[in-house]
């Protein structure tokens, strides 16, 4: 029911996509939230809520976590990990550029640095085929990769290029950027993120602004994100 390693997605973690008609990848990223050691209030009598879902602590001879700490699972564990990771990424960005990143930039950095977990059935969408189930989004948050870039080979320079656009984009408008990848580098990862307006829940697809990412590769090859 839980996970037996930090490279698996727990059974109780929500799966995406958004809906059957809105196939955006959700969740965006995941964070550790299964069997996480956290602080325990002395005002709470743990014995009062011990039950089938809480049989993983020292009282059941698993590990002695003492009276100040306890092992728990769920979004109450994963959310603080994600928030703390975001705070470190935010601080790194402000220290480097002397300004705050936009919410879209924060999302792009966290997605770009995420690491793919082991999964048996579910992968990214490929060749225009959307996955029927999304279990981990773009992967598990990795702060170092988010702020330094992600090396593919031992000789990679760990460079990261951030473009935070602060002007609006009109309908059917295009924005173009040129990125040069030096020779003998492992690869390139590109993420497009934006802050969307609130959608109408009665619509089959709640996305308001539909932006497309298209990458022209060497030799005329193209990639649609």
C-alpha positions as a printed Julia matrix, in Angstrom:
225×3 Matrix{Float64}:
   0.0    0.0     0.0
   2.89   2.38    0.71
   6.14   2.52   -1.27
   9.21   0.41   -0.67
  11.64   3.02   -2.04
  11.9    6.75   -2.74
  11.66   6.03   -6.46
   8.04   4.92   -6.51
   4.71   6.75   -6.43
   2.44   5.73   -3.56
  -0.94   4.16   -4.27
  -2.83   6.99   -2.51
  -1.23   9.75   -4.6
  -3.78  11.38   -6.92
  -3.46  10.6   -10.61
  -4.13  12.8   -13.64
  -4.77  14.04  -16.25
  -7.18  16.83  -15.24
 -10.25  15.2   -16.81
 -11.02  12.9   -19.7
 -11.56  15.94  -21.93
  -8.85  18.15  -20.38
  -5.72  16.04  -20.77
  -3.19  18.46  -19.27
  -0.5   16.74  -17.23
  -1.45  16.8   -13.55
   0.12  16.57  -11.06
   2.88  18.9   -12.3
   5.5   17.45   -9.94
   5.56  15.17   -6.9
   7.42  15.25   -3.57
   8.15  12.65   -0.84
   5.01  12.09    1.21
   5.0    8.44    2.23
   6.34   7.39    5.63
   7.99  10.75    6.35
   9.38  11.52    9.81
   7.97  14.79   11.15
   7.45  16.58   14.45
   4.68  15.45   16.77
   2.76  17.74   19.13
   2.77  16.85   22.82
  -0.85  18.04   22.92
  -1.93  15.11   20.74
  -2.47  11.69   22.22
  -1.29   9.51   19.39
  -3.04   6.46   20.8
  -6.39   8.14   20.18
  -6.05   8.05   16.4
  -3.9    5.0    15.9
  -5.67   2.62   13.56
  -5.19   0.58   10.4
  -3.66   3.58    8.62
  -1.14   4.37   11.39
   0.66   1.12   12.07
   4.06   2.23   10.85
   5.5    3.92   13.94
   7.61   2.79   16.88
   4.56   1.66   18.86
   4.33  -1.23   16.41
   8.01  -2.1    16.82
   9.01  -0.64   13.47
  11.34   2.14   14.57
  11.61   4.12   17.78
  10.82   7.71   16.78
  10.36   8.84   20.36
   7.66  11.18   21.67
   8.73  14.28   19.71
   8.55  12.76   16.22
   6.3   10.43   14.27
   6.03   8.87   10.82
   3.04   9.89    8.72
   1.99   9.91    5.06
  -0.08  12.1     2.77
  -0.2   15.65    1.44
   0.53  16.9     4.97
   4.03  15.5     4.44
   4.53  16.12    0.71
   3.26  19.71    0.65
   5.82  21.09    3.15
   8.61  19.38    1.18
   7.39  21.0    -2.04
   6.93  24.4    -0.37
  10.37  24.28    1.22
  11.94  23.3    -2.09
  10.16  26.2    -3.8
  11.45  28.59   -1.13
  15.05  27.52   -1.8
  14.55  27.92   -5.55
  13.0   31.35   -4.97
  15.93  32.44   -2.81
  18.47  31.22   -5.36
  16.73  33.15   -8.14
  16.53  36.4    -6.15
  20.18  36.11   -5.1
  21.27  35.55   -8.69
  19.11  38.11  -10.5
  18.26  40.58   -7.7
  14.54  40.29   -8.42
  11.71  37.93   -7.61
  10.72  35.22  -10.1
   7.2   35.17  -11.46
   4.9   32.29  -10.48
   5.3   30.94  -14.02
   9.09  31.01  -13.68
   8.89  29.13  -10.4
   6.77  26.46  -12.04
   9.09  26.22  -15.05
  12.19  25.8   -12.87
  10.58  23.11  -10.72
   9.37  21.2   -13.77
  12.68  21.53  -15.62
  14.66  20.17  -12.68
  12.31  17.31  -11.82
  13.58  13.72  -11.9
  11.56  10.88  -13.4
  10.61   8.16  -10.92
  10.34   4.48  -11.66
   6.97   3.53  -13.06
   5.7    0.37  -14.72
   2.69   1.55  -16.68
   2.76   5.32  -17.06
   5.18   7.48  -19.03
   5.2   10.87  -20.67
   2.98  11.38  -23.68
   4.8   10.7   -26.94
   4.15  11.31  -30.62
   0.93  13.14  -29.82
  -0.54  10.24  -27.82
  -1.82  11.43  -24.45
  -1.4    9.01  -21.51
  -4.62   7.67  -20.01
  -3.18   8.01  -16.5
  -0.51  10.38  -15.17
   1.01   9.24  -11.9
   3.91  11.64  -11.3
   3.6   14.53  -13.74
   7.08  15.65  -14.79
   8.78  13.88  -11.9
  10.03  14.48   -8.36
  11.26  17.94   -7.33
  15.04  18.32   -7.37
  16.24  21.69   -6.05
  19.84  21.41   -7.26
  18.82  20.56  -10.81
  16.21  23.33  -10.77
  18.77  26.05   -9.94
  21.91  24.65  -11.64
  20.51  22.8   -14.63
  20.72  19.08  -15.24
  23.85  17.42  -16.62
  23.36  14.53  -19.02
  27.01  13.53  -19.44
  30.07  14.02  -17.26
  31.35  16.85  -19.47
  28.19  18.98  -19.36
  28.58  22.53  -18.11
  25.37  22.55  -16.02
  24.18  25.76  -17.65
  20.62  27.05  -17.25
  18.94  29.78  -19.31
  15.97  31.57  -17.72
  13.64  33.86  -19.68
  10.94  35.48  -17.57
   8.7   37.46  -19.92
   6.77  40.25  -18.2
   4.76  41.55  -21.17
   1.5   40.04  -22.38
   1.08  37.95  -25.52
  -1.71  38.66  -27.98
  -3.83  36.02  -29.69
  -1.94  34.2   -32.49
   1.26  36.06  -31.55
   4.58  34.23  -31.56
   7.77  34.72  -29.58
  11.05  33.28  -30.83
  14.32  32.62  -29.01
  17.58  31.14  -30.24
  19.5   28.73  -28.02
  22.89  27.32  -29.0
  23.96  24.02  -27.46
  27.77  23.68  -27.47
  29.38  20.63  -28.99
  29.71  17.49  -26.87
  26.92  18.57  -24.51
  24.42  15.98  -23.34
  21.15  17.62  -24.33
  18.63  20.39  -23.85
  15.4   20.6   -21.84
  12.92  23.41  -22.56
   9.88  24.27  -20.42
   7.11  26.77  -21.21
   4.94  27.86  -18.27
   2.46  30.67  -17.78
  -0.08  31.92  -15.27
  -3.52  31.25  -16.69
  -6.8   32.92  -15.84
  -9.4   30.98  -13.9
 -11.37  28.67  -16.16
 -15.1   27.97  -16.22
 -15.83  24.65  -14.45
 -18.75  23.93  -16.79
 -16.44  23.83  -19.81
 -15.01  20.51  -20.92
 -11.56  22.11  -20.89
 -10.82  24.77  -18.27
  -7.66  26.06  -19.96
  -8.19  29.72  -20.99
  -4.92  30.58  -22.73
  -3.6   27.75  -24.89
   0.1   28.36  -25.6
   2.13  26.04  -27.81
   5.84  25.31  -27.62
   7.58  24.41  -30.87
  11.32  23.74  -31.08
  13.22  23.79  -34.37
  16.12  21.4   -34.1
  19.27  20.95  -36.17
  18.74  19.75  -39.7
  15.16  20.97  -39.85
  13.79  18.61  -37.21
  10.91  19.89  -35.08
   9.5   19.1   -31.66
   6.04  20.09  -30.39
   5.78  20.54  -26.62
